[in-house]
Amino acid sequence: MKRGGTLLVAVLLGFTAGLLLPWDPGSTPLRTLPPEPGARAQGADATPDVIPLARAPAPGAALEGRAGPAKPKVRISAGGGGVAVSNAGDLSAAIHEVQQAFRDRFADQAKQIKRLTAERDRLQATLPKPELLDALERAETEELVLLASEVRREATHRLLTPSESVVGLYPELADRTDAGIARILPGGRFEQLIEPRGGGAFWSFVKRSNDYNDEPDLDLSKGWYSTSFYGGTSGYLMDLGRRALEDIAADVSRPPADSSPAALEQWQYLWTAATRTEAGRYGLHAPAPDPPLTDRIRAVVGHTYLVRAILPGEHDVLVAFHAVEADAFGQTLAWKILKQWPKPARR
C-alpha cells in the first residue's frame, strides 16, 4: 500500500478511536507503525504514521466511570381498559404501582359487579314468576278478563289496607267514626291496577275513602300533600313538625306546646269559620297569618299536619293527621277530626 493510503487509514482509525475513547494528547503515547515492505525510507525528521491509543491505567489506579445513559424510569396509569407503563420511578416502585393499580381496578370492578347484581335482583323481584307467565299464555281470553278483575280487587285490598302492626300502635283510634288509620298511594302510579278512581292517591276524612269521587280532602303526589283539587273548593295545610298525633287537642285554646308566634297565628286561623266572598267562593277570609298557609306542602314521614278542607255542598272539616310510615307503595296515616262545621252551600 502506498504511503498516502496508509496515512488515510491511520487518520480514519484515529478519528474513530477518538470518538470511542477519551484522549488526552498530553499524556497519550504514540505508537509508530512499522514501514511496509519495500517502502522508501524517509529522512530522520520524517513524521511516522501513528495511531493515538488510550494510555493503560497504572496498576492499582482507580478507574474513573463515565456518565452513561439515564436509567429508564416507569410511570404506571390505569384506566380505559388496561394499565399503561411510561417513564418515572425505579423498578421496585414500578412493580408496587402496577400491583396497586391492578388492586384498585379489581376493587372498582368488584363494586360495579356488586351494584349490578343488586340491581338485577331488584328487577327480578318486580317481575312475575315464570310459572305465572306460562299460565297467562295458556289462559283463554275470557279467563284473562276475569283474572284482570280479580287482580284489581286483590291489589286494591293489599295496597289500601293498613298493616296490623300500624293499627296496633293506635288502639285509641279503633272503632271511631271521626278518626282512624288510612293508606294513601302516590299519584300516577296505580290508576290501572286498583279500583278507586285516582289510583288511591286521594283520601276523604269524612267519607273514609280513597276514591276521587268521594269528597277527597288530601292528595299525595311526587312527595307533596295537597288539598282543594277541584273548582269551588278551598284548602289549607300546616306542618306541625315531629309531634305525636295524641298531642294535638281538638280545642282551639290548646295549641301544640312550644309553638312559635307565627305557628300560633296559623293555628288560630285554621279554626275560623269559613265565609263566602262576593264572587261566591268559600274560604277563610279572616286576616291571613304571616307567613300565609298554602294548599300544598312537602310530605315528610314522622311529621304531623293540619288540613282544613272546605268543599261547598260536601263538608267543611279540620283534621290532624300523622305520617306514620312509608313503604315501596305508599304511606300510612293516622288521623282524627278536630272540628267539623256545617256544610257550606253551593252557589
KAQUIZI-V119118 format. One record per residue. OMEGA is omega in whole degrees, -180 to 180 (* if undefined). BURIAL is b if it has 9 or more other C-alpha atoms within 8 Angstrom, else e. D_CENTER is the distance of its C-alpha to the mean C-alpha in Angstrom with 1 decimal. Layout:
<<OMEGA;BURIAL;D_CENTER> <OMEGA;BURIAL;D_CENTER>>
//
This chain:
<<180;e;89.1> <-176;e;90.4> <180;e;89.6> <178;e;87.4> <178;e;85.1> <180;b;85.0> <179;b;84.1> <178;e;81.2> <-179;e;79.8> <179;b;80.2> <-179;b;78.3> <179;e;75.4> <178;b;75.2> <178;b;75.3> <179;e;72.6> <179;e;70.4> <178;b;71.1> <177;b;70.3> <-174;e;66.9> <-175;e;66.3> <174;e;68.0> <-175;e;68.2> <175;e;71.8> <-175;e;73.8> <-178;e;77.0> <-175;e;78.8> <-176;e;78.3> <180;b;78.2> <178;e;81.5> <179;e;82.8> <-177;e;84.0> <177;e;87.0> <176;e;87.0> <179;e;90.2> <178;e;92.2> <179;e;92.1> <177;e;95.2> <-180;e;97.7> <180;e;96.1> <-178;e;98.5> <180;e;98.7> <178;e;97.5> <-178;e;99.0> <-179;e;98.4> <180;e;96.1> <-180;e;94.1> <-179;e;90.4> <172;e;89.3> <-177;b;86.3> <174;b;83.5> <178;b;79.9> <179;b;77.8> <177;b;76.4> <180;b;74.1> <179;e;76.0> <180;e;75.5> <177;e;74.1> <179;e;76.6> <178;e;76.5> <-179;e;73.9> <179;e;72.3> <178;e;68.6> <179;e;66.8> <-178;e;64.6> <175;e;61.3> <176;e;60.1> <179;e;56.6> <178;e;54.9> <-179;e;51.7> <177;e;48.5> <176;e;46.6> <177;e;43.6> <-171;b;40.4> <172;b;37.1> <-177;b;33.5> <175;b;30.7> <-179;e;27.4> <177;b;24.9> <179;e;22.7> <176;e;23.3> <179;e;24.5> <180;e;27.0> <-179;b;28.5> <180;e;30.7> <175;e;33.8> <-174;e;35.6> <169;e;37.9> <177;e;37.1> <180;b;37.7> <-172;b;40.4> <-179;e;40.4> <177;e;39.3> <179;e;36.3> <179;b;35.5> <179;e;35.6> <-178;e;33.4> <176;b;30.8> <179;b;31.0> <-179;e;30.4> <179;e;27.5> <178;b;26.0> <177;b;26.3> <-180;e;24.9> <-179;e;21.8> <179;b;21.5> <178;e;22.2> <178;e;19.7> <179;e;16.9> <179;e;18.3> <178;e;18.5> <-180;e;14.8> <178;e;14.1> <179;e;16.9> <180;e;15.7> <180;e;12.3> <178;e;14.3> <178;e;16.9> <179;e;14.8> <177;e;13.6> <-180;e;17.3> <179;e;18.5> <-180;e;16.4> <178;e;17.8> <-180;e;21.2> <-180;e;21.3> <-178;e;21.0> <176;e;23.8> <177;e;27.4> <-177;e;29.5> <-179;e;31.6> <178;e;34.8> <177;e;33.8> <177;b;33.2> <180;e;36.5> <178;e;38.2> <179;e;36.9> <-178;e;38.2> <-174;e;41.6> <174;e;41.9> <-178;e;44.3> <179;e;43.3> <179;e;45.0> <179;e;43.1> <178;b;39.7> <179;e;40.7> <-180;e;41.7> <179;e;38.6> <178;e;36.4> <180;e;38.2> <178;e;37.9> <179;b;34.2> <-180;b;33.8> <-179;b;36.0> <179;e;34.3> <178;b;30.7> <-179;b;32.0> <-176;e;33.4> <-175;e;30.4> <-174;b;27.8> <178;b;30.0> <179;e;31.8> <180;b;30.6> <180;e;30.4> <-180;e;33.5> <178;e;31.5> <179;b;30.5> <-180;b;34.0> <179;e;35.5> <-175;e;33.9> <-179;b;35.9> <-179;e;39.4> <180;e;40.9> <-177;b;39.3> <174;e;40.9> <176;e;43.7> <178;e;43.3> <-178;e;43.5> <-179;e;41.9> <178;b;38.8> <178;b;36.6> <-177;b;33.2> <172;b;31.3> <176;b;28.3> <-173;b;26.4> <179;b;23.9> <-179;b;21.4> <176;b;23.3> <-176;e;23.2> <-170;e;22.1> <-178;b;25.4> <-177;b;28.2> <-173;e;29.5> <-175;b;29.3> <-169;b;31.0> <-176;b;34.3> <178;b;34.0> <-178;b;33.7> <175;b;30.3> <177;b;28.4> <-178;b;28.6> <-178;b;26.7> <176;b;29.8> <174;b;32.0> <179;b;35.5> <179;b;36.7> <-180;e;40.3> <-178;e;40.2> <-173;e;37.7> <174;b;36.1> <-175;b;32.9> <178;b;34.8> <-179;b;34.5> <-174;e;38.3> <172;b;39.0> <-176;b;38.7> <179;b;35.0> <-172;b;34.1> <177;b;30.3> <175;b;27.4> <-179;b;23.7> <176;b;21.5> <176;e;17.9> <-180;b;17.6> <168;b;21.0> <174;b;24.5> <177;b;27.4> <-179;b;31.1> <-176;b;34.0> <179;e;32.8> <-169;e;36.2> <176;e;39.2> <-179;e;41.5> <175;b;39.2> <180;b;37.9> <-177;b;35.3> <179;b;33.8> <178;b;30.9> <178;b;30.6> <179;b;28.0> <179;b;29.9> <-177;e;27.0> <178;e;26.9> <177;b;30.4> <-179;e;32.1> <-178;b;33.6> <178;e;37.0> <-179;e;37.0> <-176;b;37.3> <176;b;41.0> <-175;e;42.7> <-178;e;44.7> <-179;b;44.2> <-179;e;46.1> <179;e;43.5> <178;b;40.2> <-179;e;37.3> <176;e;38.1> <177;e;36.9> <177;b;36.2> <177;e;36.1> <179;e;38.8> <179;b;36.4> <177;e;35.2> <179;b;38.9> <178;b;39.7> <177;b;37.0> <-180;b;38.3> <-178;b;41.8> <-177;b;40.9> <-179;b;39.4> <-178;e;42.7> <-180;e;44.9> <178;e;46.7> <176;b;45.5> <-178;e;47.9> <178;b;48.4> <178;e;48.5> <177;e;51.2> <177;e;48.8> <-178;e;48.8> <176;b;45.2> <176;b;44.6> <177;b;42.4> <-173;b;42.4> <171;e;44.6> <177;e;45.4> <-176;e;44.3> <178;e;40.5> <177;b;38.7> <6;e;36.8> <-178;e;33.9> <175;e;34.6> <179;b;32.9> <180;b;31.0> <-179;b;30.5> <-175;b;26.7> <-179;b;24.4> <180;e;21.0> <-178;e;20.9> <178;e;20.0> <-178;e;20.8> <179;b;23.6> <174;b;25.1> <-174;b;28.6> <167;b;29.6> <174;b;32.8> <173;b;33.4> <-177;b;36.6> <-179;b;37.2> <-177;b;40.4> <-179;b;41.2> <-178;b;44.8> <-177;e;46.9> <177;e;44.4> <176;b;43.6> <-169;b;42.7> <172;b;40.8> <-173;b;38.8> <168;b;36.4> <177;b;34.2> <-178;b;31.3> <177;b;28.7> <-172;b;25.3> <-176;b;25.8> <174;b;22.8> <176;b;20.1> <-176;e;19.4> <-174;e;17.9> <-178;e;20.6> <-178;b;21.5> <174;b;22.9> <-178;b;26.2> <167;b;28.4> <-172;b;31.5> <173;b;33.9> <178;b;37.4> <178;b;39.6> <180;b;41.0> <177;e;43.5> <-180;b;44.6> <176;e;46.8> <-177;e;49.3> <177;b;48.0> <-180;b;47.8> <174;e;50.1> <179;e;49.0> <*;e;50.4>>
//
